[in-house]
């Protein structure tokens, strides 16, 4: 059992955590035809916009209510109203999703009340879904913002679009999938392929693999291009079961179960041999089909990769800084490969898994705490803001999480299932091997001053 402690420093140095509104905005970007809005100052939205553009290297639709000193004091209803009307007029979205910020939360704007008044004053809005989620950035973290946003979409679209409680009409082929924010678009695409190969129909909420997978769109729209449609969200109440991935999605899955009677199964992680076996076992049970030969072959490849790689992982001390669900997935994977989690730093989020992490202490802190704990380790794992710490410590660095702005292909980083776990073994194992060759050269090689003479000398 790990001891979970909170850093008590006077200030945060080089933050690991990102705010709730940013997490909510990313979840909204996985909805088709959506216009995410941050109810706050322009700077709040600009920060998130730049962060997402640098990570995904894509056009990001993200709007603001542009609060200033006066409107913050007097209340932001007029700004919110004008923002909604302008978005409807210029972008014609299929859904508008609004997340609060620390500015408007401190003021105490009654956004739900504002939306009722705005709908009453503007009947032309019709049945356009408008989702609101409270995400003060002075509380919790990115992971919590994502989870709250998904729950808010379920409440507003699956439940709110019906006058009476949703009746559960089972569609035996449909599987709701609620992915956590730690999964990349490539992870979601891989998971979709796995589920479909069992003859099942996955319904993702949200689906970044449709909107931020790096494709070149056929046309330009000011809203999101691809992702989960409003119609698909409304149909979630008729699914056979919900697969929630990551502890963060338990609340959203419970909300769907209480409203529509759709049972849920929580997969705490999908990285690793045991976790992948559980996933394929569930899908075989739900579909009534055996595991396809394709995945039996992939499992064999993963086992072989584990045998090949454990020589390089065994006994290695690793420092990890990540959101709780990503920390849980990667930490357990490394432990299964024989490595030791020497330092684990995470963000303030409500997770029951931290105490079960196979390490002595989990610190809720920042990248300075991670750097101190990583001294003497063989590897540092966190997002791109940890690169300076790894350089100062002189240890290898593997980028995981968001943001990842100094490398290409962040959206295509795959780490789930048999194939993703196998590739992760190769990626990290090769880092260990390269570090061994660079910093601990083989003793049998000749020193540079005793290098063999060129061939010409023997002629």
Secondary structure as UniProt FT lines:
FT   STRAND          3..6
FT   HELIX           20..28
FT   TURN            29..30
FT   TURN            32..33
FT   STRAND          34..39
FT   HELIX           42..56
FT   STRAND          62..64
FT   HELIX           69..74
FT   HELIX           77..91
FT   STRAND          95..100
FT   HELIX           102..107
FT   HELIX           111..121
FT   HELIX           123..125
FT   TURN            126..127
FT   STRAND          129..133
FT   TURN            137..138
FT   HELIX           142..153
FT   HELIX           154..159
FT   TURN            160..161
FT   STRAND          171..178
FT   TURN            181..182
FT   HELIX           185..196
FT   TURN            197..199
FT   STRAND          201..204
FT   HELIX           208..211
FT   HELIX           230..234
FT   HELIX           235..238
FT   STRAND          239..245
FT   HELIX           247..249
FT   HELIX           250..260
FT   STRAND          264..267
FT   HELIX           273..287
FT   HELIX           293..313
FT   TURN            314..315
FT   STRAND          317..321
FT   HELIX           324..336
FT   TURN            337..338
FT   STRAND          340..346
FT   HELIX           354..356
FT   STRAND          361..364
FT   HELIX           367..374
FT   TURN            375..376
FT   STRAND          379..382
FT   HELIX           384..386
FT   HELIX           387..393
FT   STRAND          396..399
FT   HELIX           410..412
FT   HELIX           417..439
FT   TURN            443..444
FT   HELIX           448..450
FT   HELIX           455..458
//
